[in-house]
Structure formats: C-alpha cells, structure tokens
Amino acid sequence: MQQNASRRDDYCFTEVTVDEVEARTGLDIMPILPVESESSVEGKLGGLSLQLGCS
C-alpha cells in the first residue's frame, strides 16, 4: 500500500508485485533469487487478495 494510504483504503485494489515494489524503492527484495526465476516469481501478485475474499 502507499505510505499515505488511509485505514479505509481497500487492499483488494492496492496489491502490487515485487517488481513494482523494487521499481518504486530501488531495492532488490530477493537478491539471491536466480535471474531465470525472477520474472516468474517477482512479476506475479502473491494471491493474498484472493485469500482475503477479494474478487
């Protein structure tokens, strides 16, 4: 979520990929992840929104 997110913001519309977090922060979140696995792991949403009941 954005740093300025309200407590009432809906998580269902704010989930982002690791790639997006890395792009926003300039950090490499999973530095030991093999390059050939990066896009398949870091480019996907984690699925938490489905577990929270988002549709």
C-alpha positions in Angstrom: 0.0 0.0 0.0 1.0 3.6 -0.5 2.6 5.3 2.5 -0.3 7.8 2.6 -3.0 5.1 2.5 -6.0 5.6 4.6 -7.1 3.0 7.1 -10.2 2.7 5.0 -8.4 2.0 1.7 -9.4 -1.3 0.1 -6.5 -3.7 0.0 -8.2 -5.5 -2.9 -7.3 -2.6 -5.2 -3.7 -2.0 -3.9 -1.9 -5.3 -4.2 1.3 -4.9 -6.3 4.1 -7.2 -7.5 7.6 -7.4 -6.0 8.8 -6.0 -9.3 6.7 -2.9 -8.7 8.0 -2.5 -5.1 11.5 -2.8 -6.4 10.9 -0.2 -9.1 9.4 2.2 -6.6 12.1 1.8 -3.9 15.2 1.0 -5.9 15.8 -2.1 -3.7 16.4 -5.7 -4.8 14.0 -7.5 -2.5 15.2 -11.0 -3.3 18.9 -10.6 -4.3 19.8 -14.3 -4.2 16.9 -15.3 -6.4 18.3 -16.8 -9.7 17.9 -14.4 -12.7 16.0 -17.0 -14.6 13.4 -17.2 -11.8 13.0 -13.5 -11.2 10.2 -12.7 -13.7 8.1 -15.7 -12.8 8.3 -15.0 -9.0 8.7 -11.2 -8.7 6.2 -10.4 -11.5 3.2 -12.1 -10.0 0.8 -11.0 -7.4 1.0 -13.0 -4.2 -2.6 -14.1 -4.1 -3.3 -12.6 -0.7 -6.2 -10.7 -2.2 -8.0 -14.0 -3.0 -7.4 -15.2 0.5 -8.9 -12.0 1.8 -12.1 -12.5 -0.3 -11.4 -10.0 -3.0 -12.9 -10.8 -6.4 
